Amino acid sequence: MKKLCLILAMVCLAGMSFAQLTVTTNPASATICSGNSVSITASATPVSYTTSAITNNPYDPTFFATNILVDQLGTYNGGTPYLEPLSFGNYDDGRWDNITLPFTFRFYGNTFNAVNISTNGWIGLGSSNSTATGFGVALPAAGAPNNVIHAITCDLDFRGASTAAALQYFLVGSSPNRKFVIDYSNLKFISGTATANVQVILYETTNVVEIHTTSCTNTTLNKAQGVENSTGTVASVSTGRNNTTTWSGMPNAYRFTPDVINFTWSPATGLNTTSGATVTATPAVTTTYTVSATNVSNGQTGNTTVTVTIDPASYILAGTPGGAQICQNISVSGSGTNYRDGNCNIIANILPAGGSPVSNVINTCVKVDTGANKMGSSSLYLARKYDIDPFLNPYPATSTANITLYYKQSEFNNYNTKATDSGYKLLPTGPADATGISNLLLRQFHGTGTNPTNYTGPSQDFTTATSGLTVTWNATRSWWEVMVPVTSFSGFYITSAPVSVLPINMEYFKGIPQDGKHLLNWKANCSSASVTFEIQRSTDGQHFSTIHSLTASQARCAQPFDYTDAQPENGINYYRIKIIDVDAKATYSNIISLIHKIKGMDIVNISPNPVMNDNAVLKMNAFEKLQVNIVISDFTGRVLRTQAAQLIPGINQVPLNTFRLAKGTYHVTVYTQGEPPKTIRLLKQ
């Protein structure tokens, strides 16, 4: 009997020694449109960390484009002190939340894409935490904060411009070996004059944490350094730094290396890989995948399942005339991905191809105007327009793919009703219209923008004479498919070639508002014996009426022309000139827009845009003397820079502090009392 009990006890102990991993996935389940993909990331817990002493070798923040949270003396901000607004609390006990990580980071077995940083020396994994303090306790501690990297958790104080304290973060290296660095320089403690210099480094791919301590002269306050899990039950700490007053051995550093967890997936059907924490699933039918995890360090195992349900694809084109822009941002599959809206209506198809096939998440958008309209340098554009950009910034400008865009015959018909009057050739009137197919011109605008008038890069034209471009009528779906091989991405617009070159061409057509009037000015080159200019105005940019007409001889046409609209309409006024030669052939100038306002302001542009090392200049047209607040925010809406400016009536140019912004796309928003905010995009390279 005693032997039996002993055997049972040994079995129980063995079971306890080989505890199983708890495996979860994000998402836990997914429903996608047929032909689409979903990215699934697996996590496994528990995970332990091995602590090892290493050489102190922090990065010098002076050499990197930094994101400043605190710079009391302006040491890293060109001499100008700076305090980033807090998400919670004050600069003694406060916190900055939802700081986006440039790569997915795994901490204690769970994956994170953001951190929160406390003024008291710790970094929380995730977008928020329930406290800003957390000092004065030994690790592990069940009380908040948890899921934390304790760089120098203590009662710190960032108040007072007399200190040289600075706190900032920056990115080092290139994928897949990047490092996210949080740097604490000249930290001030709540009492006394002691300071500290500590740096935390998070490693992409390996998920290693390093804490480099260059100095810490405080010997009166308890300080903690290490890593702690989400429940406050497990921690790994630096030697001699678990809530102790005196730290020795500096400068020194510690590396915290997580257990290695291997993941395998089955079945392989529809997966881009069967190993690794993250897979891309593109199943043809509803499929349940099993992910198994093994902790290489101790042999623990575990598994779970995730079901990807397939929604039947609709064969309707996304977007409605005059409706909002429709977008989907998902990872592109190597075999091609159909991008669809929430009802599975198709937006576009992207197939990685060419010399540098595009990868990762792509933001694919479509917007349908109420009808074809003129934009830019007088070109007529189809109502359906696309904007396609990789979601991650910056992305390689050499990325290549085959893109298929979809159009309705009714949209071509609408274009054709305006093409003759505008001097442009007709698009296909039906599937058999070979001439219309050859007339089609796909214009790609590089850079960032919202319509052909404001893209920051050059344009590129594709026709059926371009290698690889095809224009096909899909009789099964009753839509047109335009497939084009591209390098880099952004805006795509359909137009057609001009009918013919008239003996008259415009050198320029421009205008300015002045004293409540609109002054128009243009210059033309004429080989025709005479020419008639009809000045036309519109309040919607589509329906124009003639407000003045004049006829000039060929000799007079060599001189500039002026016209003053003494009674413009309230709001935006669109102007164009209809040019009629001696044979009654007509063409149109570009369209310009002028605003007749007595209050508020408008954004004119940002220059340079993209901006590199120099600060950008925001140009604004003010209609009265007023105070504005200018906010620079990132793609997630997080505020990075704020400044105020006093505007005077007329054109104002305000320098923007963009020197230390990381590469990427930002929003510049101007707030004025009593007026809706106005936003323009800024690209930092």
C-alpha positions as CSV (number, residue, x, y, z in Angstrom):
1,M,0.0,0.0,0.0
2,K,2.9,2.4,0.9
3,K,4.5,1.6,-2.4
4,L,1.3,2.4,-4.3
5,C,1.0,5.8,-2.5
6,L,4.6,6.5,-3.2
7,I,4.1,5.7,-6.9
8,L,1.0,8.0,-7.0
9,A,2.9,10.8,-5.3
10,M,5.7,10.5,-7.9
11,V,3.2,10.6,-10.8
12,C,1.6,13.8,-9.3
13,L,5.0,15.4,-8.9
14,A,6.0,14.5,-12.5
15,G,2.7,16.1,-13.7
16,M,3.5,19.2,-11.8
17,S,7.0,19.4,-13.2
18,F,5.8,19.3,-16.8
19,A,3.1,22.0,-16.6
20,Q,1.5,22.7,-19.9
21,L,1.6,25.9,-21.9
22,T,-1.6,27.9,-22.4
23,V,-1.8,28.8,-26.1
24,T,-4.0,31.6,-27.4
25,T,-4.4,33.3,-30.8
26,N,-5.2,36.8,-31.9
27,P,-7.7,36.8,-33.4
28,A,-9.4,33.9,-31.5
29,S,-11.5,33.3,-34.7
30,A,-12.0,35.2,-37.9
31,T,-14.5,35.7,-40.7
32,I,-13.1,36.9,-44.0
33,C,-14.4,37.3,-47.5
34,S,-13.6,34.6,-50.0
35,G,-10.1,35.2,-51.5
36,N,-9.0,37.4,-48.7
37,S,-6.4,36.7,-46.0
38,V,-6.1,37.1,-42.2
39,S,-3.0,37.4,-40.1
40,I,-3.1,35.2,-37.0
41,T,-0.6,35.5,-34.2
42,A,-0.2,32.8,-31.5
43,S,1.0,33.4,-27.9
44,A,2.0,30.9,-25.2
45,T,2.4,31.3,-21.4
46,P,4.1,31.0,-19.0
47,V,7.4,32.3,-20.2
48,S,10.5,32.9,-18.0
49,Y,13.5,35.2,-18.5
50,T,17.2,34.5,-18.1
51,T,19.1,37.4,-16.7
52,S,22.7,38.0,-17.7
53,A,25.2,40.8,-17.1
54,I,26.5,42.5,-20.2
55,T,28.7,45.4,-21.1
56,N,27.1,48.8,-20.8
57,N,26.8,50.2,-24.3
58,P,23.8,52.5,-24.7
59,Y,23.0,54.4,-27.9
60,D,23.7,58.1,-28.0
61,P,20.3,59.7,-28.6
62,T,22.1,62.7,-30.2
63,F,22.7,60.7,-33.3
64,F,19.1,59.5,-33.9
65,A,15.8,61.1,-34.9
66,T,14.1,61.1,-31.6
67,N,10.5,61.3,-30.3
68,I,10.8,63.6,-27.3
69,L,8.5,63.2,-24.3
70,V,10.5,65.5,-22.0
71,D,13.4,67.8,-22.7
72,Q,13.6,70.4,-19.9
73,L,16.5,72.4,-21.4
74,G,15.9,71.7,-25.1
75,T,19.1,69.6,-25.2
76,Y,17.7,67.4,-28.0
77,N,15.1,69.9,-29.4
78,G,17.3,72.6,-30.9
79,G,17.6,74.5,-27.7
80,T,13.8,74.8,-27.2
81,P,12.4,73.1,-24.0
82,Y,9.7,70.6,-24.7
83,L,7.0,68.7,-22.7
84,E,4.8,66.2,-24.6
85,P,1.3,66.3,-23.2
86,L,0.5,63.4,-20.8
87,S,-2.2,60.8,-21.2
88,F,-2.6,60.7,-17.5
89,G,-1.5,62.5,-14.3
90,N,1.2,65.2,-14.1
91,Y,5.0,65.3,-14.7
92,D,5.6,64.0,-11.2
93,D,3.3,61.0,-11.4
94,G,2.1,60.8,-15.0
95,R,2.0,58.5,-18.0
96,W,2.2,58.6,-21.8
97,D,-0.1,55.9,-23.3
98,N,-0.5,54.1,-26.6
99,I,3.0,54.8,-28.0
100,T,3.1,52.6,-31.1
101,L,5.9,50.1,-31.4
102,P,7.5,49.9,-34.9
103,F,7.3,46.1,-34.7
104,T,5.3,43.5,-32.8
105,F,7.1,42.7,-29.5
106,R,6.5,39.5,-27.5
107,F,6.7,39.9,-23.7
108,Y,6.1,37.0,-21.2
109,G,4.5,35.1,-24.1
110,N,2.0,37.7,-25.2
111,T,2.4,40.0,-28.2
112,F,2.1,43.8,-28.1
113,N,2.2,46.7,-30.5
114,A,2.3,49.6,-28.1
115,V,3.8,50.7,-24.8
116,N,3.0,53.2,-22.1
117,I,5.8,55.1,-20.3
118,S,5.5,56.4,-16.7
119,T,7.3,59.4,-15.4
120,N,8.5,57.1,-12.6
121,G,10.9,55.0,-14.7
122,W,8.9,52.0,-16.0
123,I,7.6,51.0,-19.4
124,G,4.3,49.0,-19.6
125,L,3.6,46.7,-22.5
126,G,0.2,47.5,-24.0
127,S,-1.6,50.8,-24.6
128,S,-2.5,51.7,-21.0
129,N,-2.0,50.9,-17.3
130,S,-4.0,51.6,-14.1
131,T,-1.3,53.6,-12.3
132,A,1.5,56.1,-12.9
133,T,3.4,55.3,-9.7
134,G,4.3,51.7,-8.8
135,F,7.5,52.4,-6.9
136,G,8.6,51.3,-3.4
137,V,7.9,47.6,-3.7
138,A,10.0,44.5,-4.3
139,L,9.4,42.5,-7.5
140,P,7.3,40.6,-8.2
141,A,4.4,42.5,-6.8
142,A,0.7,41.8,-7.6
143,G,-0.2,45.5,-7.4
144,A,-0.1,47.7,-10.5
145,P,1.8,48.2,-12.6
146,N,2.2,44.8,-14.2
147,N,3.4,43.6,-17.6
148,V,6.2,46.1,-17.1
149,I,9.9,46.7,-17.8
150,H,11.3,48.4,-14.7
151,A,14.1,50.6,-16.0
152,I,14.6,52.5,-12.8
153,T,11.2,52.4,-11.0
154,C,11.4,55.1,-8.3
155,D,9.8,58.4,-7.3
156,L,11.1,60.6,-10.1
157,D,10.1,64.1,-10.9
158,F,10.1,65.8,-14.4
159,R,8.8,69.1,-13.2
160,G,10.9,72.3,-13.2
161,A,12.8,73.7,-16.1
162,S,15.9,74.0,-13.9
163,T,16.7,70.4,-14.4
164,A,18.3,68.8,-17.5
165,A,16.1,65.8,-17.5
166,A,15.1,64.3,-20.9
167,L,13.0,61.3,-21.9
168,Q,12.7,60.2,-25.5
169,Y,12.4,57.1,-27.7
170,F,13.8,56.2,-31.1
171,L,14.4,53.4,-33.6
172,V,17.7,51.9,-34.6
173,G,18.6,49.4,-37.4
174,S,16.5,47.8,-40.2
175,S,14.0,45.0,-40.3
176,P,14.0,42.3,-39.0
177,N,16.7,43.4,-36.6
178,R,15.4,46.7,-35.4
179,K,15.8,48.0,-31.9
180,F,13.3,50.3,-30.1
181,V,15.1,52.4,-27.6
182,I,13.7,54.4,-24.6
183,D,16.3,56.8,-23.2
184,Y,16.2,58.4,-19.8
185,S,18.9,61.1,-19.5
186,N,19.7,63.2,-16.3
187,L,16.7,61.9,-14.4
188,K,15.8,63.9,-11.3
189,F,14.6,62.2,-8.2
190,I,11.8,63.6,-6.1
191,S,14.2,64.8,-3.5
192,G,17.9,65.9,-3.5
193,T,20.1,66.6,-6.5
194,A,21.0,63.1,-7.5
195,T,20.5,62.0,-11.1
196,A,20.5,58.8,-13.2
197,N,21.0,57.8,-16.9
198,V,19.3,54.6,-18.0
199,Q,18.4,53.2,-21.4
200,V,16.0,50.3,-22.3
201,I,16.4,48.5,-25.6
202,L,13.7,46.2,-27.1
203,Y,15.0,43.8,-29.8
204,E,12.8,42.8,-32.8
205,T,12.6,39.1,-33.6
206,T,14.4,37.8,-30.5
207,N,12.2,39.8,-28.1
208,V,15.2,40.4,-25.8
209,V,15.1,43.3,-23.3
210,E,18.3,45.1,-22.3
211,I,18.6,47.7,-19.5
212,H,21.8,49.8,-19.6
213,T,22.6,51.9,-16.5
214,T,25.3,54.5,-17.1
215,S,24.9,56.2,-13.7
216,C,22.7,56.5,-10.6
217,T,23.9,58.8,-7.8
218,N,20.8,58.5,-5.6
219,T,21.4,56.4,-2.4
220,T,18.3,57.3,-0.4
221,L,15.3,56.1,-2.4
222,N,14.3,52.5,-3.1
223,K,14.7,51.7,-6.8
224,A,13.8,48.6,-8.8
225,Q,15.1,47.2,-12.1
226,G,13.9,44.1,-14.0
227,V,10.9,42.6,-15.9
228,E,7.6,41.5,-14.5
229,N,4.7,39.5,-15.9
230,S,1.0,40.5,-16.3
231,T,-0.2,39.2,-12.9
232,G,2.7,40.4,-10.9
233,T,3.6,36.8,-9.9
234,V,6.9,36.3,-11.8
235,A,9.8,38.7,-12.2
236,S,13.5,38.7,-13.2
237,V,15.6,41.4,-11.7
238,S,19.0,43.0,-12.1
239,T,21.5,41.9,-9.4
240,G,21.2,44.0,-6.3
241,R,18.4,46.2,-7.7
242,N,15.2,44.8,-6.3
243,N,13.8,47.9,-4.4
244,T,17.3,48.8,-3.0
245,T,18.6,52.3,-2.2
246,T,22.2,51.9,-3.4
247,W,23.1,50.6,-6.9
248,S,26.8,49.6,-7.5
249,G,28.9,48.5,-10.4
250,M,28.0,51.2,-12.8
251,P,28.2,51.7,-15.7
252,N,26.8,48.2,-16.4
253,A,23.9,46.5,-18.1
254,Y,21.6,43.4,-17.9
255,R,20.1,41.4,-20.7
256,F,16.7,39.6,-20.2
257,T,16.3,36.7,-22.6
258,P,12.9,35.0,-22.9
259,D,12.4,31.3,-23.3
260,V,12.3,30.2,-26.9
261,I,8.8,29.0,-27.9
262,N,8.4,27.2,-31.2
263,F,5.0,27.2,-32.9
264,T,3.8,24.8,-35.6
265,W,0.5,25.0,-37.5
266,S,-1.8,22.5,-39.3
267,P,-3.2,21.8,-41.7
268,A,-0.9,23.6,-44.2
269,T,-3.8,24.4,-46.6
270,G,-4.1,28.1,-47.1
271,L,-1.2,29.1,-44.9
272,N,1.9,31.0,-46.1
273,T,4.0,28.9,-43.6
274,T,3.5,26.2,-41.0
275,S,6.0,27.5,-38.4
276,G,6.4,30.7,-36.5
277,A,4.2,32.7,-34.2
278,T,2.4,34.6,-37.0
279,V,0.9,33.1,-40.2
280,T,-1.2,34.5,-43.0
281,A,-4.2,32.3,-43.7
282,T,-6.0,32.4,-47.1
283,P,-8.3,29.3,-47.0
284,A,-10.6,28.6,-49.8
285,V,-13.3,27.1,-47.4
286,T,-13.9,27.5,-43.7
287,T,-11.0,25.9,-42.0
288,T,-10.0,25.1,-38.4
289,Y,-6.3,25.4,-37.7
290,T,-4.4,23.9,-34.8
291,V,-1.4,25.7,-33.5
292,S,1.0,23.8,-31.2
293,A,3.6,25.4,-29.0
294,T,6.8,23.9,-27.4
295,N,9.0,25.7,-24.9
296,V,12.5,24.7,-26.0
297,S,13.9,25.7,-22.6
298,N,11.9,23.2,-20.4
299,G,9.9,21.0,-22.8
300,Q,6.5,22.4,-21.9
301,T,3.8,22.1,-24.6
302,G,0.3,23.2,-25.4
303,N,-2.0,23.8,-28.3
304,T,-5.3,25.5,-29.3
305,T,-7.4,25.9,-32.4
306,V,-8.6,28.9,-34.5
307,T,-11.4,28.8,-37.0
308,V,-11.3,31.0,-40.1
309,T,-14.8,31.2,-41.6
310,I,-15.3,32.1,-45.2
311,D,-18.0,34.6,-46.2
312,P,-19.1,34.2,-49.8
313,A,-17.6,37.0,-52.0
314,S,-20.1,39.4,-53.5
315,Y,-19.7,40.4,-57.1
316,I,-20.6,44.0,-56.6
317,L,-18.1,46.9,-56.9
318,A,-17.5,48.7,-53.6
319,G,-18.4,52.4,-53.4
320,T,-21.5,54.5,-54.2
321,P,-21.6,57.8,-56.1
322,G,-21.0,60.7,-53.7
323,G,-20.4,58.3,-50.9
324,A,-17.5,58.0,-48.4
325,Q,-14.1,56.5,-49.3
326,I,-14.1,52.7,-48.8
327,C,-10.9,51.1,-47.6
328,Q,-9.5,47.7,-46.5
329,N,-6.0,47.2,-45.0
330,I,-4.9,43.6,-44.8
331,S,-1.8,41.6,-45.6
332,V,-1.3,40.8,-49.3
333,S,-0.9,37.1,-50.1
334,G,1.8,35.9,-52.4
335,S,-0.8,34.5,-54.7
336,G,-2.8,37.7,-54.8
337,T,-5.5,39.2,-52.7
338,N,-8.9,40.7,-53.4
339,Y,-9.5,43.8,-51.3
340,R,-13.1,44.1,-50.3
341,D,-15.4,46.3,-48.1
342,G,-17.4,45.1,-45.0
343,N,-20.0,43.5,-47.3
344,C,-17.4,41.6,-49.3
345,N,-17.9,44.0,-52.3
346,I,-14.7,44.1,-54.3
347,I,-12.4,47.1,-54.2
348,A,-9.3,45.9,-56.2
349,N,-7.0,43.0,-56.6
350,I,-3.2,43.1,-55.8
351,L,-0.8,40.4,-56.9
352,P,2.8,40.7,-55.8
353,A,4.9,40.5,-59.0
354,G,7.9,42.0,-60.7
355,G,11.4,42.6,-59.4
356,S,10.5,43.6,-55.8
357,P,7.1,42.0,-55.0
358,V,5.2,44.1,-52.4
359,S,4.5,42.5,-49.1
360,N,2.9,43.2,-45.7
361,V,-0.3,45.2,-45.1
362,I,-1.7,47.3,-48.0
363,N,-4.3,50.1,-47.5
364,T,-6.6,49.8,-50.6
365,C,-9.2,52.5,-51.0
366,V,-11.9,53.5,-53.6
367,K,-14.1,56.6,-53.8
368,V,-16.7,57.3,-56.4
369,D,-17.6,60.9,-57.2
370,T,-21.1,61.9,-58.3
371,G,-19.7,62.0,-61.9
372,A,-16.7,62.6,-64.1
373,N,-15.0,66.0,-63.4
374,K,-12.1,68.1,-64.3
375,M,-9.2,68.3,-61.9
376,G,-5.6,69.3,-62.1
377,S,-4.3,70.7,-65.4
378,S,-7.7,70.6,-67.1
379,S,-7.8,66.8,-67.5
380,L,-11.2,65.1,-67.3
381,Y,-11.3,62.2,-64.8
382,L,-13.6,59.2,-64.3
383,A,-15.8,59.3,-61.2
384,R,-14.3,56.1,-59.7
385,K,-10.8,56.7,-58.3
386,Y,-8.4,54.6,-56.3
387,D,-5.7,55.2,-53.7
388,I,-3.4,52.3,-52.8
389,D,-0.6,52.5,-50.3
390,P,1.3,50.0,-48.1
391,F,0.2,50.5,-44.6
392,L,3.7,50.5,-43.1
393,N,5.7,53.7,-43.5
394,P,8.2,54.1,-44.8
395,Y,8.0,51.3,-47.5
396,P,10.3,50.5,-50.3
397,A,9.6,52.8,-53.3
398,T,10.7,50.0,-55.5
399,S,7.9,47.7,-54.5
400,T,6.2,46.1,-57.5
401,A,2.8,44.4,-58.2
402,N,0.1,43.8,-60.7
403,I,-2.9,45.8,-59.7
404,T,-6.4,45.1,-61.1
405,L,-8.9,48.0,-60.9
406,Y,-12.6,47.6,-61.6
407,Y,-15.1,50.0,-63.4
408,K,-18.7,50.1,-64.5
409,Q,-19.9,50.7,-68.0
410,S,-22.2,53.4,-66.6
411,E,-19.2,55.2,-65.3
412,F,-17.6,55.2,-68.7
413,N,-20.9,56.4,-70.2
414,N,-21.0,59.3,-67.7
415,Y,-17.4,60.3,-68.7
416,N,-18.3,60.2,-72.3
417,T,-21.2,62.7,-71.9
418,K,-18.6,65.3,-70.8
419,A,-15.6,64.2,-73.0
420,T,-16.7,65.8,-76.2
421,D,-17.4,69.2,-74.6
422,S,-14.0,68.9,-72.7
423,G,-12.0,68.0,-75.8
424,Y,-11.2,64.4,-74.8
425,K,-11.6,61.1,-76.7
426,L,-14.3,58.7,-75.7
427,L,-13.8,55.7,-73.4
428,P,-15.3,52.3,-74.5
429,T,-19.0,52.5,-75.2
430,G,-19.3,48.8,-74.9
431,P,-17.2,45.5,-74.8
432,A,-16.6,45.6,-78.6
433,D,-15.4,49.2,-78.8
434,A,-11.7,48.7,-79.6
435,T,-11.2,52.4,-80.3
436,G,-12.6,53.3,-76.9
437,I,-10.3,50.8,-75.3
438,S,-7.2,52.2,-77.0
439,N,-8.3,55.7,-75.9
440,L,-8.3,54.8,-72.2
441,L,-5.4,56.3,-70.2
442,L,-4.7,55.3,-66.6
443,R,-2.8,58.0,-64.7
444,Q,-0.9,57.1,-61.6
445,F,0.0,59.9,-59.1
446,H,3.0,59.1,-56.8
447,G,3.4,60.4,-53.3
448,T,0.5,61.4,-51.0
449,G,-2.6,63.3,-52.0
450,T,-6.4,63.2,-52.3
451,N,-6.9,64.2,-55.9
452,P,-4.7,65.0,-59.0
453,T,-4.2,68.6,-57.8
454,N,-2.3,67.8,-54.6
455,Y,-0.3,64.6,-54.9
456,T,3.3,65.3,-53.7
457,G,5.0,63.2,-56.4
458,P,5.0,63.0,-60.2
459,S,2.4,61.3,-62.4
460,Q,2.8,58.4,-64.8
461,D,0.6,57.5,-67.7
462,F,-0.4,53.9,-68.8
463,T,-2.2,53.1,-72.1
464,T,-2.8,49.9,-74.0
465,A,0.5,50.6,-75.7
466,T,2.2,50.2,-72.3
467,S,3.7,46.8,-71.8
468,G,1.5,44.8,-69.4
469,L,-1.6,47.0,-69.2
470,T,-4.8,45.2,-70.3
471,V,-8.3,46.5,-70.5
472,T,-10.8,43.6,-70.4
473,W,-14.6,43.3,-70.3
474,N,-15.7,40.6,-67.8
475,A,-18.9,39.4,-69.3
476,T,-19.7,37.2,-66.3
477,R,-19.5,40.1,-63.8
478,S,-20.5,42.9,-66.2
479,W,-17.6,45.1,-65.3
480,W,-14.3,46.4,-66.8
481,E,-11.0,45.2,-65.5
482,V,-7.9,47.3,-65.9
483,M,-4.7,45.4,-65.0
484,V,-1.4,47.3,-64.8
485,P,2.1,46.4,-63.5
486,V,3.3,49.2,-61.2
487,T,6.4,50.2,-59.2
488,S,5.4,52.0,-56.0
489,F,1.8,53.0,-55.3
490,S,-0.7,55.8,-54.5
491,G,-3.4,57.4,-56.7
492,F,-4.9,55.9,-59.8
493,Y,-7.3,57.8,-62.1
494,I,-8.9,57.0,-65.5
495,T,-8.9,59.7,-68.2
496,S,-8.3,59.7,-72.0
497,A,-6.2,61.5,-74.6
498,P,-7.2,64.9,-75.9
499,V,-9.1,64.8,-79.3
500,S,-6.6,67.1,-81.1
501,V,-4.3,70.0,-80.5
502,L,-6.0,73.3,-81.1
503,P,-4.1,76.2,-82.6
504,I,-4.4,77.8,-79.2
505,N,-2.9,76.7,-76.0
506,M,-2.8,78.3,-72.5
507,E,0.5,79.2,-70.9
508,Y,-1.2,79.8,-67.6
509,F,-4.5,80.6,-65.9
510,K,-4.4,81.8,-62.3
511,G,-6.2,84.1,-59.9
512,I,-6.1,85.7,-56.5
513,P,-8.7,87.1,-54.1
514,Q,-8.3,90.8,-53.3
515,D,-10.6,93.2,-51.4
516,G,-13.7,90.9,-51.8
517,K,-13.0,90.5,-55.6
518,H,-11.4,87.8,-57.6
519,L,-8.6,88.9,-60.0
520,L,-8.1,86.4,-62.9
521,N,-5.1,86.4,-65.2
522,W,-4.1,84.3,-68.1
523,K,-1.8,84.0,-71.1
524,A,-2.4,82.1,-74.3
525,N,-0.3,81.2,-77.5
526,C,-2.4,81.6,-80.6
527,S,-1.8,80.6,-84.2
528,S,-5.5,81.1,-85.0
529,A,-6.5,84.4,-86.7
530,S,-8.8,85.1,-83.7
531,V,-9.8,83.6,-80.5
532,T,-12.8,83.9,-78.1
533,F,-12.3,83.5,-74.3
534,E,-15.4,82.7,-72.3
535,I,-14.7,83.1,-68.5
536,Q,-16.9,80.5,-66.7
537,R,-17.7,80.2,-63.0
538,S,-19.1,77.4,-60.9
539,T,-19.9,76.8,-57.2
540,D,-19.6,73.0,-57.3
541,G,-16.7,72.5,-59.8
542,Q,-19.0,70.7,-62.3
543,H,-21.7,73.0,-63.5
544,F,-20.3,76.2,-65.1
545,S,-21.9,79.3,-66.6
546,T,-20.3,82.1,-68.6
547,I,-19.8,85.4,-66.7
548,H,-17.8,87.2,-69.3
549,S,-16.6,86.8,-72.9
550,L,-14.0,88.6,-75.1
551,T,-12.6,88.1,-78.6
552,A,-9.0,88.9,-79.5
553,S,-7.0,89.0,-82.6
554,Q,-3.9,86.9,-83.1
555,A,-1.7,89.9,-82.3
556,R,-3.6,90.8,-79.2
557,C,-3.5,87.2,-78.0
558,A,0.3,87.5,-77.6
559,Q,-0.4,89.7,-74.5
560,P,-1.6,88.7,-71.1
561,F,-5.3,89.0,-70.2
562,D,-7.0,90.2,-67.0
563,Y,-10.5,90.0,-65.7
564,T,-12.0,90.9,-62.3
565,D,-15.0,89.1,-60.9
566,A,-16.4,91.9,-58.8
567,Q,-19.2,89.8,-57.3
568,P,-18.0,86.3,-56.5
569,E,-20.3,83.9,-54.9
570,N,-20.0,83.1,-51.2
571,G,-17.7,80.2,-50.5
572,I,-15.6,78.4,-53.1
573,N,-15.7,79.8,-56.7
574,Y,-14.4,77.6,-59.5
575,Y,-13.2,79.3,-62.7
576,R,-12.3,78.0,-66.1
577,I,-11.9,79.5,-69.6
578,K,-13.5,78.1,-72.7
579,I,-11.2,78.8,-75.6
580,I,-12.8,78.9,-79.1
581,D,-10.8,79.3,-82.3
582,V,-11.8,80.8,-85.6
583,D,-13.1,77.4,-86.8
584,A,-15.4,77.1,-83.7
585,K,-13.2,74.4,-82.2
586,A,-13.2,74.6,-78.4
587,T,-11.1,73.5,-75.5
588,Y,-10.9,74.4,-71.8
589,S,-8.3,75.8,-69.5
590,N,-7.4,74.3,-66.1
591,I,-9.8,74.9,-63.3
592,I,-8.8,77.2,-60.5
593,S,-10.6,77.7,-57.2
594,L,-10.8,80.9,-55.1
595,I,-12.6,81.3,-51.8
596,H,-14.7,84.3,-51.0
597,K,-14.7,84.6,-47.3
598,I,-14.6,87.2,-44.6
599,K,-13.8,84.9,-41.6
600,G,-11.5,82.1,-40.7
601,M,-8.5,80.7,-42.7
602,D,-7.6,78.0,-45.2
603,I,-4.5,75.8,-45.5
604,V,-2.6,76.5,-48.8
605,N,0.1,73.9,-48.6
606,I,3.2,72.6,-46.8
607,S,6.6,73.1,-48.3
608,P,8.8,71.1,-48.8
609,N,6.5,68.0,-48.7
610,P,8.0,65.4,-48.4
611,V,10.4,67.0,-45.9
612,M,13.8,65.5,-45.0
613,N,16.1,67.2,-42.5
614,D,14.8,70.8,-42.8
615,N,11.8,72.1,-41.0
616,A,8.7,72.4,-43.2
617,V,6.7,75.6,-43.7
618,L,2.9,75.6,-43.4
619,K,1.3,78.2,-45.6
620,M,-2.1,79.5,-44.6
621,N,-4.4,82.2,-46.1
622,A,-6.2,84.1,-43.3
623,F,-9.3,86.2,-43.9
624,E,-9.0,88.0,-40.6
625,K,-6.6,88.4,-37.7
626,L,-6.8,85.3,-35.6
627,Q,-5.1,82.9,-33.3
628,V,-4.6,79.3,-34.4
629,N,-3.3,76.1,-32.8
630,I,-1.3,73.7,-35.0
631,V,-1.1,70.0,-34.1
632,I,1.1,67.4,-35.7
633,S,-0.2,63.8,-35.1
634,D,0.7,60.4,-36.3
635,F,-1.4,57.8,-38.1
636,T,-2.9,56.6,-34.8
637,G,-4.0,60.1,-33.8
638,R,-1.3,60.5,-31.2
639,V,-0.3,64.1,-30.8
640,L,3.4,64.6,-31.4
641,R,3.8,68.4,-31.7
642,T,1.7,71.4,-30.8
643,Q,2.3,75.1,-31.4
644,A,0.3,78.3,-31.6
645,A,0.5,81.0,-34.2
646,Q,-1.0,84.5,-34.7
647,L,-2.2,85.1,-38.2
648,I,-2.7,88.4,-40.0
649,P,-5.1,88.8,-43.0
650,G,-3.4,87.4,-46.2
651,I,-0.8,84.7,-46.7
652,N,1.0,83.5,-43.6
653,Q,4.0,81.1,-43.5
654,V,4.5,79.3,-40.2
655,P,7.6,77.1,-39.7
656,L,6.8,73.6,-38.4
657,N,9.2,71.7,-36.1
658,T,9.6,68.5,-38.1
659,F,13.4,67.9,-37.7
660,R,13.1,65.1,-35.1
661,L,10.0,63.4,-36.5
662,A,10.6,59.8,-37.6
663,K,10.1,58.8,-41.2
664,G,6.4,58.4,-42.0
665,T,3.1,60.1,-42.8
666,Y,1.6,62.6,-40.4
667,H,-1.4,64.8,-40.1
668,V,-1.1,68.6,-39.6
669,T,-4.3,70.0,-38.2
670,V,-5.1,73.7,-37.7
671,Y,-7.7,74.6,-35.0
672,T,-9.4,78.0,-35.1
673,Q,-12.1,79.1,-32.7
674,G,-15.6,78.9,-34.3
675,E,-14.3,77.1,-37.4
676,P,-14.0,73.4,-38.2
677,P,-10.4,72.1,-38.0
678,K,-8.5,71.8,-41.3
679,T,-6.0,69.0,-42.0
680,I,-3.2,68.4,-44.5
681,R,-0.9,65.4,-44.8
682,L,2.9,65.7,-44.2
683,L,5.4,63.1,-45.4
684,K,8.7,62.9,-43.6
685,Q,11.6,61.1,-45.4
